[in-house]
């Protein structure tokens, strides 16, 4: 083999065995009477060829089996006598292991063997700005970010697929960018499908000219039936000239143009229905586009714009959920037919949760009809919704990364989602006290341990984490306790007042609703001997802080909402409940987004602090702390 032939070999040794076999046999023949490929010492070309073979698992397997004796002899000779050339390979192996260390620890497999990664990796996240990001989008975004920035030293692009002026808004577009930043996702480039409307128009003209697209004015119902039954459209054999003329009418938004759509001419009866002449352009004159105004009266469909722009922008690996798997051959058809650069595809399972739907159309309906407070309602499966309910970004990222890019579709319980969050917040959430306002019981304390006045002492905010800090706790001769606790006590029962000590129940009023009682303090009593540990607040020394304690339930009553289901038939009529409470003075200092644990009640996120109310906004109730209960995985929620 000549020197130029050897130099050309390096780039041909990274494929499968079928593509490499001939080159390997040429090397074996060349090495019949040689120790080195060139001359009598290790050269640059030889080093590159050995390293290329070493990095290819298929080639290594064949060489180790001694399938080509001369090549195997040479490979082992270089490996044993020239350890210096292995440093780059070892570094690459170590880097590969480091890239997947976090995912492996989490239990997910990220060993996808993506094609041609040595030539560069560019991923993309492609949301439509027709609503806020939901947790399904979050998975797509995080996986694209992972493979574009972590698993490989590549790039990740954000492209907003703004091809439907009716449903898209600038508000949604801005929210998507903000939510990605919130999740720690920083795309290298932000573009819009609308940036490429002129290019897509030219590509459609090319398809028409090739006889690969045609204008169709078949009504929607008939078209759907024909596609389902494998019947060709009556317009399928229109001439190129007629199709070009009608396409221009569509561009003008004329009466004739609006009556038509443009369809790709793939097949009318392919077993894969996604291949049955999909619509690639349709007119839309009802509303101006939020970026291009009235320049266009027709817009490309996702099935056409996605592969064309992916290729044009330089995307190398497109990751999308398995609901698009049937469309992959269609995606490839557009690339092949138009002669565009190849883009590798990988499908992953979307995140499905019980009693949850992720259709933006259905979610928008809940918002528009006032069934929820907005896209950030804590009952909504949006990124903002789960965050408002108390999901931390760290837990959200960790949970999704643990799911990995598997293709296995499963419906998960929300309990696993919220349990992951609890692991994040439990070690750092300050502890506070709240008692329900309704029917609180005032207890007078007796005994030698009762303070003469109001005493303030510092107590840890977290019993196991001193770094969380301390809080001031008031002790006095009278306290408040919960009605439910009071009704559970027996005469002379010894109970524990949390963070203080024990007390004997000496007297409780006898009404149906207990209003007062007397306890005898026994601060030195053994708290291990008591069955009941109760929360309390001093009745003296500070103004109790008013609060709303909110709890939420699933939006729907059915585990899985089918496409044909009527949403209204399965809406849960009672999805939110609120109780008024009094809290310790430390709660009054909290601000929005703080996360705390109310002793014996659970974790809560502060939606509004005392100082977050605008003038006149609080109404008759006055300023209060609004707390949203955070699920912890118990009870399936």
C-alpha positions as CSV (number, residue, x, y, z in Angstrom):
1,X,0.0,0.0,0.0
2,X,1.2,3.5,-0.8
3,X,1.7,6.2,1.8
4,X,-1.4,8.2,0.6
5,X,-3.5,5.0,0.8
6,X,-2.4,4.4,4.4
7,X,-3.2,8.0,5.3
8,X,-6.6,7.7,3.8
9,X,-7.4,4.6,5.8
10,X,-7.7,6.4,9.2
11,X,-11.1,7.9,8.4
12,X,-12.4,4.6,7.2
13,X,-11.9,2.6,10.4
14,X,-14.8,3.9,12.5
15,X,-17.8,2.0,11.0
16,X,-19.3,-1.5,11.3
17,X,-17.5,-4.6,10.2
18,X,-19.1,-4.7,6.8
19,X,-17.8,-1.3,5.9
20,X,-14.3,-2.0,7.3
21,X,-13.7,-5.6,6.3
22,X,-12.0,-4.9,3.0
23,X,-9.7,-2.2,4.6
24,X,-8.7,-4.6,7.4
25,X,-7.8,-7.3,4.8
26,X,-5.8,-4.9,2.9
27,X,-3.9,-4.0,6.1
28,X,-3.4,-7.7,6.8
29,X,-1.9,-8.3,3.4
30,X,0.3,-5.3,3.6
31,X,1.7,-6.5,6.9
32,X,2.6,-10.0,5.6
33,X,6.4,-9.3,5.8
34,X,6.4,-6.1,7.8
35,X,6.7,-5.2,11.5
36,X,5.7,-1.6,10.8
37,X,3.3,-0.2,8.2
38,X,6.0,2.2,7.0
39,X,9.8,1.8,7.3
40,X,11.4,0.5,10.5
41,X,9.9,2.7,13.2
42,X,6.6,4.1,14.5
43,X,5.4,7.0,12.4
44,X,2.5,9.5,12.6
45,X,0.3,7.6,10.1
46,X,0.8,4.3,11.9
47,X,0.0,5.9,15.2
48,X,-3.3,7.3,13.9
49,X,-4.3,4.0,12.3
50,X,-3.5,2.0,15.5
51,X,-5.5,4.5,17.6
52,X,-8.4,4.4,15.2
53,X,-8.6,0.6,15.5
54,X,-8.2,0.7,19.2
55,X,-11.2,3.0,19.6
56,X,-13.4,0.8,17.4
57,X,-14.9,-2.0,19.5
58,X,-15.9,-4.0,16.3
59,X,-12.4,-3.9,15.0
60,X,-10.9,-4.8,18.4
61,X,-13.1,-7.8,18.6
62,X,-12.0,-9.1,15.2
63,X,-8.4,-8.5,15.9
64,X,-8.5,-10.2,19.3
65,X,-10.0,-13.3,17.7
66,X,-6.9,-13.4,15.4
67,X,-9.2,-13.4,12.3
68,X,-6.4,-11.7,10.4
69,X,-3.1,-13.0,11.7
70,X,-0.7,-10.4,10.3
71,X,-2.9,-7.5,11.5
72,X,-3.3,-9.1,14.9
73,X,0.4,-9.6,15.2
74,X,1.1,-6.0,14.3
75,X,-1.5,-4.6,16.6
76,X,-0.3,-6.5,19.6
77,X,3.4,-5.7,18.8
78,X,2.6,-1.9,18.7
79,X,0.5,-2.2,21.9
80,X,3.4,-3.9,23.8
81,X,6.4,-2.0,22.5
82,X,4.9,1.5,22.2
83,X,2.8,2.3,25.3
84,X,3.2,6.0,24.7
85,X,0.6,6.0,21.8
86,X,-2.0,4.6,24.2
87,X,-2.2,7.7,26.3
88,X,-4.8,9.4,24.1
89,X,-6.9,6.3,24.0
90,X,-6.8,5.9,27.8
91,X,-7.8,9.5,28.2
92,X,-10.7,9.0,25.8
93,X,-11.8,5.9,27.8
94,X,-11.6,7.8,31.1
95,X,-13.6,10.7,29.6
96,X,-16.3,8.4,28.4
97,X,-16.6,6.8,31.8
98,X,-16.8,10.2,33.5
99,X,-19.5,11.4,31.1
100,X,-21.9,8.7,32.1
101,X,-20.8,8.5,35.8
102,X,-23.8,10.5,37.0
103,X,-26.3,8.7,34.9
104,X,-24.9,5.3,35.9
105,X,-25.0,6.2,39.5
106,X,-28.7,7.1,39.0
107,X,-29.4,3.8,37.5
108,X,-30.1,4.9,33.9
109,X,-28.2,3.6,30.9
110,X,-26.8,6.3,28.6
111,X,-24.8,4.0,26.4
112,X,-26.7,4.7,23.2
113,X,-23.8,4.3,20.8
114,X,-24.8,7.4,18.9
115,X,-23.5,7.4,15.4
116,X,-20.6,9.6,14.2
117,X,-20.1,11.4,17.5
118,X,-16.4,11.8,16.6
119,X,-17.5,14.1,13.9
120,X,-19.2,16.4,16.3
121,X,-22.5,16.4,18.2
122,X,-25.2,19.1,17.9
123,X,-28.5,18.4,19.5
124,X,-31.6,20.6,19.6
125,X,-34.8,21.1,21.6
126,X,-37.8,22.0,19.4
127,X,-40.8,23.2,21.4
128,X,-43.8,24.9,19.9
129,X,-44.6,28.2,21.7
130,X,-48.3,27.3,22.1
131,X,-48.2,26.9,25.9
132,X,-45.8,26.7,28.8
133,X,-43.3,23.9,29.1
134,X,-44.6,20.8,30.8
135,X,-42.6,18.0,32.5
136,X,-42.6,16.0,29.2
137,X,-40.8,19.0,27.5
138,X,-38.5,19.1,30.5
139,X,-37.3,15.6,29.7
140,X,-36.7,16.3,26.0
141,X,-34.8,19.5,26.9
142,X,-32.7,17.9,29.6
143,X,-31.7,14.9,27.5
144,X,-30.8,17.2,24.5
145,X,-28.7,19.3,26.9
146,X,-27.1,16.2,28.4
147,X,-26.0,14.7,25.1
148,X,-25.0,18.1,23.6
149,X,-23.1,19.4,26.6
150,X,-22.3,16.6,29.1
151,X,-22.0,13.3,27.3
152,X,-20.1,14.9,24.4
153,X,-18.3,18.2,24.0
154,X,-20.9,19.4,21.5
155,X,-23.6,22.0,21.2
156,X,-27.3,22.2,22.0
157,X,-29.6,24.5,20.1
158,X,-33.1,25.8,21.0
159,X,-35.4,26.3,18.1
160,X,-38.9,27.5,18.7
161,X,-41.2,25.9,16.2
162,X,-43.5,28.9,15.5
163,X,-45.5,27.7,12.4
164,X,-49.0,28.2,13.7
165,X,-50.0,31.8,14.4
166,X,-53.4,30.8,15.8
167,X,-52.1,29.0,18.9
168,X,-48.7,30.7,19.4
169,X,-47.9,33.7,21.5
170,X,-44.9,35.8,22.4
171,X,-45.8,35.1,26.0
172,X,-45.2,31.4,25.6
173,X,-42.0,31.9,23.6
174,X,-40.5,34.1,26.4
175,X,-41.7,31.7,29.1
176,X,-40.0,28.7,27.4
177,X,-36.7,30.5,27.3
178,X,-37.1,31.6,31.0
179,X,-38.0,28.0,32.2
180,X,-35.0,26.5,30.4
181,X,-32.7,29.0,32.1
182,X,-34.4,28.1,35.4
183,X,-33.6,24.5,34.8
184,X,-29.9,25.3,34.2
185,X,-30.2,24.7,30.4
186,X,-28.2,27.2,28.4
187,X,-28.6,26.6,24.6
188,X,-25.7,27.7,22.5
189,X,-28.0,29.2,19.9
190,X,-31.7,30.3,20.0
191,X,-33.5,30.3,16.6
192,X,-37.0,30.1,15.3
193,X,-38.5,28.1,12.5
194,X,-39.9,31.4,11.2
195,X,-36.2,32.4,10.5
196,X,-36.3,29.8,7.7
197,X,-39.7,30.5,6.1
198,X,-38.0,31.7,2.8
199,X,-35.7,28.6,2.8
200,X,-38.6,26.2,3.5
201,X,-40.6,27.9,0.7
202,X,-37.8,27.2,-1.7
203,X,-37.5,23.6,-0.6
204,X,-41.2,23.1,-1.2
205,X,-40.9,24.6,-4.7
206,X,-38.1,22.1,-5.2
207,X,-40.3,19.2,-4.2
208,X,-43.1,20.4,-6.5
209,X,-40.7,20.8,-9.4
210,X,-39.4,17.2,-8.8
211,X,-43.0,15.9,-8.9
212,X,-42.8,15.0,-5.2
213,X,-45.6,17.3,-3.9
214,X,-49.0,18.3,-5.1
215,X,-51.8,20.8,-4.2
216,X,-55.0,19.2,-2.7
217,X,-58.3,20.8,-2.0
218,X,-60.0,17.6,-0.7
219,X,-62.0,18.4,2.4
220,X,-60.4,17.4,5.7
221,X,-62.9,14.6,6.6
222,X,-62.5,12.9,3.2
223,X,-58.7,13.3,3.2
224,X,-58.5,11.7,6.6
225,X,-60.7,8.7,5.4
226,X,-58.7,8.3,2.2
227,X,-55.4,8.2,4.2
228,X,-56.8,5.7,6.6
229,X,-58.1,3.4,3.8
230,X,-55.1,3.8,1.5
231,X,-57.0,5.6,-1.3
232,X,-55.1,8.1,-3.5
233,X,-56.4,11.6,-3.7
234,X,-58.1,12.7,-6.9
235,X,-55.6,15.6,-7.1
236,X,-52.5,13.4,-6.8
237,X,-51.6,13.4,-10.5
238,X,-51.8,17.1,-11.1
239,X,-49.1,18.5,-13.3
240,X,-46.1,20.3,-11.9
241,X,-47.2,23.5,-13.5
242,X,-50.7,23.4,-11.9
243,X,-49.2,22.6,-8.5
244,X,-46.7,25.5,-8.8
245,X,-49.6,27.9,-9.8
246,X,-51.8,26.8,-6.9
247,X,-48.8,27.1,-4.4
248,X,-48.5,30.7,-5.4
249,X,-52.2,31.2,-4.8
250,X,-51.7,29.7,-1.4
251,X,-48.9,32.2,-0.8
252,X,-51.2,35.1,-1.8
253,X,-53.9,33.8,0.5
254,X,-56.5,33.9,-2.4
255,X,-59.8,32.1,-2.2
256,X,-58.5,29.3,-4.3
257,X,-55.2,29.2,-2.4
258,X,-56.9,29.0,1.0
259,X,-59.0,26.0,-0.2
260,X,-55.8,24.0,-0.8
261,X,-53.0,22.5,1.2
262,X,-49.7,21.1,-0.2
263,X,-49.0,17.4,0.3
264,X,-45.8,15.4,-0.1
265,X,-46.0,12.6,-2.7
266,X,-44.7,9.6,-0.7
267,X,-47.2,6.9,-0.9
268,X,-51.0,6.6,-0.6
269,X,-51.1,3.0,0.8
270,X,-47.9,2.5,2.7
271,X,-48.5,0.2,5.8
272,X,-47.0,3.0,7.9
273,X,-49.8,5.6,7.7
274,X,-47.3,8.4,8.5
275,X,-46.0,7.8,5.0
276,X,-49.3,8.4,3.3
277,X,-48.8,11.8,1.6
278,X,-48.5,14.0,4.6
279,X,-49.6,17.7,4.5
280,X,-46.5,19.9,4.3
281,X,-48.0,23.4,3.9
282,X,-51.4,24.9,4.8
283,X,-52.9,28.3,4.7
284,X,-53.5,30.3,7.8
285,X,-54.9,33.8,7.3
286,X,-56.9,34.2,10.6
287,X,-54.2,35.8,12.6
288,X,-50.9,37.6,11.9
289,X,-47.7,35.8,12.9
290,X,-46.2,37.2,16.1
291,X,-42.8,37.5,14.4
292,X,-43.4,37.8,10.6
293,X,-46.7,39.7,10.7
294,X,-48.7,39.4,7.5
295,X,-45.8,38.5,5.2
296,X,-47.0,34.9,4.9
297,X,-50.4,33.4,4.4
298,X,-49.3,29.8,4.4
299,X,-47.0,28.0,6.8
300,X,-45.0,24.8,6.8
301,X,-46.1,21.8,8.8
302,X,-43.9,20.3,11.5
303,X,-43.3,17.1,9.5
304,X,-41.7,19.1,6.7
305,X,-40.0,21.9,8.6
306,X,-38.4,19.6,11.2
307,X,-36.1,17.5,9.1
308,X,-35.4,20.3,6.6
309,X,-34.3,22.9,9.2
310,X,-32.6,20.3,11.4
311,X,-30.3,19.5,8.5
312,X,-29.9,23.1,7.4
313,X,-28.9,24.3,11.0
314,X,-26.3,21.6,11.4
315,X,-28.1,19.4,13.9
316,X,-26.3,16.0,14.0
317,X,-28.5,14.1,16.5
318,X,-32.2,14.7,16.9
319,X,-33.8,13.3,20.0
320,X,-37.5,13.1,20.3
321,X,-40.1,11.0,22.1
322,X,-41.4,7.6,20.8
323,X,-44.7,9.1,19.7
324,X,-42.8,10.2,16.6
325,X,-41.2,6.8,15.8
326,X,-43.6,6.1,12.9
327,X,-42.6,9.4,11.4
328,X,-38.9,8.6,11.3
329,X,-39.0,7.1,7.8
330,X,-40.9,10.2,6.7
331,X,-38.2,12.4,8.2
332,X,-35.6,10.4,6.3
333,X,-37.6,10.6,3.1
334,X,-37.5,14.4,3.1
335,X,-33.7,14.4,3.7
336,X,-33.1,11.8,0.9
337,X,-35.5,13.3,-1.6
338,X,-34.1,16.9,-1.2
339,X,-30.5,15.7,-1.0
340,X,-29.9,17.2,2.4
341,X,-27.3,16.3,5.0
342,X,-28.1,13.3,7.2
343,X,-29.4,13.8,10.8
344,X,-29.3,10.8,13.2
345,X,-32.4,10.1,15.1
346,X,-32.9,8.7,18.7
347,X,-36.4,8.1,20.2
348,X,-36.9,8.1,24.0
349,X,-40.0,7.4,26.0
350,X,-41.9,10.5,27.2
351,X,-42.7,10.8,30.9
352,X,-46.3,9.6,31.5
353,X,-47.9,10.0,35.0
354,X,-51.1,8.6,36.3
355,X,-54.1,10.9,36.5
356,X,-52.3,13.4,34.3
357,X,-52.4,14.6,30.7
358,X,-49.8,16.6,28.8
359,X,-51.7,17.7,25.8
360,X,-51.1,21.5,25.5
361,X,-54.5,21.9,23.8
362,X,-56.3,20.3,26.8
363,X,-54.1,22.2,29.3
364,X,-54.8,25.5,27.5
365,X,-58.6,24.7,27.8
366,X,-58.3,24.4,31.6
367,X,-56.6,27.8,31.7
368,X,-59.0,29.5,29.2
369,X,-62.1,28.2,31.1
370,X,-60.8,29.2,34.5
371,X,-60.6,25.6,35.8
372,X,-57.1,26.5,37.1
373,X,-55.5,29.7,38.1
374,X,-53.1,29.7,35.1
375,X,-50.3,27.9,33.5
376,X,-48.3,28.1,36.8
377,X,-51.2,26.6,38.9
378,X,-49.7,24.1,41.3
379,X,-52.1,21.5,40.0
380,X,-50.7,21.8,36.4
381,X,-48.0,19.4,35.1
382,X,-46.0,22.3,33.8
383,X,-42.5,23.2,34.9
384,X,-43.9,26.3,36.5
385,X,-46.7,24.4,38.1
386,X,-44.6,21.7,39.8
387,X,-42.2,24.4,40.9
388,X,-45.0,26.5,42.4
389,X,-46.1,23.4,44.3
390,X,-42.6,23.0,45.7
391,X,-40.5,20.9,43.3
392,X,-36.9,22.0,43.4
393,X,-34.9,22.4,40.2
394,X,-32.2,20.1,41.5
395,X,-34.7,17.3,42.2
396,X,-36.5,17.9,38.9
397,X,-33.2,17.6,36.9
398,X,-32.1,14.5,39.0
399,X,-35.4,12.7,38.6
400,X,-35.4,13.2,34.8
401,X,-31.8,12.2,34.3
402,X,-32.5,9.1,36.3
403,X,-35.2,8.1,33.8
404,X,-32.6,8.1,31.1
405,X,-33.2,7.9,27.3
406,X,-34.9,4.5,27.4
407,X,-37.5,3.7,24.8
408,X,-39.7,1.8,27.3
409,X,-43.0,3.6,27.8
410,X,-44.4,3.4,31.4
411,X,-46.9,5.3,33.4
412,X,-45.3,6.5,36.6
413,X,-46.8,7.3,40.0
414,X,-46.4,10.8,41.2
415,X,-45.2,9.4,44.4
416,X,-41.7,8.6,42.9
417,X,-41.5,12.1,41.5
418,X,-42.2,13.8,44.8
419,X,-40.2,11.4,46.9
420,X,-37.2,12.5,44.9
421,X,-37.9,16.0,45.9
422,X,-38.3,15.1,49.6
423,X,-34.7,13.8,49.6
424,X,-33.6,17.3,48.5
425,X,-35.7,19.4,50.9
426,X,-35.8,17.3,54.0
427,X,-32.2,17.9,55.1
428,X,-32.4,21.7,54.7
429,X,-36.0,22.8,55.3
430,X,-36.5,24.8,58.5
431,X,-39.0,23.5,61.0
432,X,-41.9,25.7,62.1
433,X,-45.3,25.3,63.9
434,X,-48.8,25.9,62.7
435,X,-52.2,25.3,64.5
436,X,-55.5,25.4,62.7
437,X,-57.4,28.6,63.6
438,X,-60.8,26.8,64.0
439,X,-61.4,25.8,67.6
440,X,-57.9,26.2,69.0
441,X,-57.6,25.2,72.6
442,X,-56.0,27.4,75.2
443,X,-54.1,25.5,77.9
444,X,-53.1,27.0,81.3
445,X,-49.8,25.5,82.6
446,X,-49.1,24.7,86.2
447,X,-46.2,23.3,88.2
448,X,-42.7,24.3,89.2
449,X,-41.4,24.4,85.7
450,X,-43.8,27.1,84.5
451,X,-41.9,30.4,83.6
452,X,-42.9,33.4,85.6
453,X,-43.3,35.5,82.4
454,X,-42.5,35.2,78.8
455,X,-39.1,33.6,78.1
456,X,-37.4,33.6,74.7
457,X,-34.9,30.9,73.8
458,X,-33.0,30.0,70.7
459,X,-33.8,26.7,69.2
460,X,-32.4,25.0,66.1
461,X,-34.5,25.4,63.0
462,X,-33.6,21.9,62.0
463,X,-33.0,19.1,64.6
464,X,-30.3,17.4,62.5
465,X,-28.7,20.3,60.6
466,X,-27.2,23.1,62.6
467,X,-26.2,25.0,59.5
468,X,-29.9,25.8,58.9
469,X,-29.7,28.3,61.8
470,X,-31.8,29.0,64.9
471,X,-35.1,30.5,65.6
472,X,-36.6,32.3,68.6
473,X,-39.2,30.2,70.6
474,X,-41.5,31.8,73.2
475,X,-42.3,30.0,76.5
476,X,-45.1,31.3,78.8
477,X,-47.7,30.1,81.3
478,X,-50.3,29.6,78.7
479,X,-50.2,27.9,75.3
480,X,-52.5,27.0,72.3
481,X,-52.8,23.4,71.0
482,X,-54.9,21.8,68.3
483,X,-58.5,20.8,68.9
484,X,-57.8,17.3,67.3
485,X,-55.0,16.7,69.8
486,X,-57.1,17.8,72.8
487,X,-59.9,15.4,71.9
488,X,-57.5,12.5,71.8
489,X,-56.2,12.9,75.4
490,X,-57.2,10.9,78.4
491,X,-57.4,12.3,81.9
492,X,-53.9,12.5,83.5
493,X,-52.2,11.3,80.4
494,X,-48.6,12.3,80.0
495,X,-47.8,13.9,76.6
496,X,-44.8,15.7,75.1
497,X,-44.8,19.3,74.1
498,X,-42.3,19.3,71.3
499,X,-39.1,21.3,71.8
500,X,-40.1,21.9,75.5
501,X,-40.8,18.8,77.6
502,X,-43.5,16.6,79.0
503,X,-46.8,17.6,80.7
504,X,-49.7,15.8,82.4
505,X,-53.3,16.5,81.1
506,X,-55.1,17.5,84.3
507,X,-58.3,19.1,83.0
508,X,-60.1,19.8,79.8
509,X,-63.5,21.6,79.3
510,X,-66.4,19.2,78.6
511,X,-68.1,20.9,75.7
512,X,-68.3,19.2,72.3
513,X,-65.7,21.7,71.2
514,X,-63.0,21.9,73.8
515,X,-62.0,25.5,74.6
516,X,-59.7,25.4,77.6
517,X,-57.7,23.0,79.7
518,X,-55.0,22.7,82.3
519,X,-51.6,20.9,82.0
520,X,-49.1,20.3,84.7
521,X,-45.6,20.7,83.3
522,X,-43.1,17.9,83.8
523,X,-40.2,19.2,81.7
524,X,-37.8,16.5,82.9
525,X,-40.1,13.7,82.0
526,X,-39.0,11.0,79.6
527,X,-40.3,11.8,76.1
528,X,-39.6,8.2,75.1
529,X,-42.4,7.1,77.4
530,X,-45.1,9.2,75.9
531,X,-47.3,8.1,73.0
532,X,-48.2,11.6,71.8
533,X,-45.9,14.4,70.8
534,X,-47.8,17.6,70.1
535,X,-47.2,21.0,68.6
536,X,-48.0,24.2,70.5
537,X,-47.7,27.9,70.4
538,X,-47.2,30.3,73.3
539,X,-50.4,32.3,74.0
540,X,-48.3,35.3,75.1
541,X,-45.3,37.3,74.0
542,X,-46.0,37.7,70.2
543,X,-48.7,38.1,67.6
544,X,-49.6,34.8,66.0
545,X,-48.9,34.9,62.2
546,X,-52.0,34.2,60.1
547,X,-51.6,31.7,57.2
548,X,-53.5,29.8,54.6
549,X,-52.6,26.1,54.3
550,X,-53.4,24.8,50.8
551,X,-53.5,21.2,49.7
552,X,-54.1,20.0,46.1
553,X,-55.4,16.9,44.4
554,X,-55.3,15.4,40.8
555,X,-57.0,17.4,38.1
556,X,-58.7,14.3,36.6
557,X,-60.2,11.1,38.1
558,X,-59.0,8.7,35.4
559,X,-55.5,7.1,35.4
560,X,-55.0,7.6,31.7
561,X,-57.0,10.0,29.6
562,X,-57.5,8.6,26.0
563,X,-57.5,10.8,23.0
564,X,-61.2,10.3,22.4
565,X,-62.1,11.0,26.0
566,X,-64.1,14.1,26.8
567,X,-62.0,16.0,29.3
568,X,-65.0,17.5,31.1
569,X,-66.3,14.0,31.9
570,X,-63.2,13.2,34.0
571,X,-62.4,16.5,35.7
572,X,-62.0,16.2,39.4
573,X,-64.6,18.6,41.0
574,X,-62.5,19.1,44.2
575,X,-58.9,19.7,43.5
576,X,-58.0,22.3,46.1
577,X,-58.7,22.8,49.8
578,X,-57.6,25.5,52.2
579,X,-57.5,25.8,56.0
580,X,-56.7,28.9,58.0
581,X,-53.9,28.6,60.6
582,X,-51.9,30.5,63.1
583,X,-48.1,30.1,62.9
584,X,-45.0,31.0,65.0
585,X,-43.5,34.4,64.5
586,X,-40.6,33.0,62.3
587,X,-43.2,32.2,59.6
588,X,-43.9,35.9,59.3
589,X,-40.3,36.5,58.1
590,X,-40.6,34.0,55.2
591,X,-40.7,35.1,51.5
592,X,-42.1,33.6,48.3
593,X,-40.4,30.3,47.3
594,X,-39.0,29.5,50.8
595,X,-39.6,25.9,51.6
596,X,-40.3,24.8,55.2
597,X,-41.7,21.9,57.2
598,X,-44.6,22.5,59.5
599,X,-44.1,20.1,62.4
600,X,-46.5,17.1,62.1
601,X,-48.2,18.6,58.9
602,X,-45.6,18.2,56.2
603,X,-43.6,20.3,53.8
604,X,-44.8,23.6,52.4
605,X,-43.7,26.2,49.9
606,X,-44.3,29.8,50.6
607,X,-46.4,31.2,47.7
608,X,-46.8,34.6,49.4
609,X,-45.2,36.1,52.5
610,X,-46.6,38.7,54.8
611,X,-44.6,41.4,53.0
612,X,-45.5,40.3,49.5
613,X,-49.0,41.8,49.4
614,X,-49.7,45.0,47.4
615,X,-51.8,47.7,48.9
616,X,-55.5,46.7,48.9
617,X,-54.7,43.3,47.6
618,X,-55.1,41.4,50.8
619,X,-58.9,42.2,51.2
620,X,-60.8,41.8,54.5
621,X,-58.5,39.0,55.8
622,X,-55.5,41.3,55.7
623,X,-51.9,40.1,54.8
624,X,-51.2,36.4,55.6
625,X,-48.7,33.8,54.6
626,X,-49.9,31.6,51.8
627,X,-48.5,28.1,52.0
628,X,-48.8,25.3,49.4
629,X,-48.5,21.7,50.7
630,X,-45.7,19.8,49.0
631,X,-46.4,16.1,48.3
632,X,-43.8,13.7,49.7
633,X,-44.7,10.5,47.9
634,X,-47.0,9.2,50.7
635,X,-50.5,8.0,49.7
636,X,-49.5,7.9,46.0
637,X,-49.2,11.7,45.7
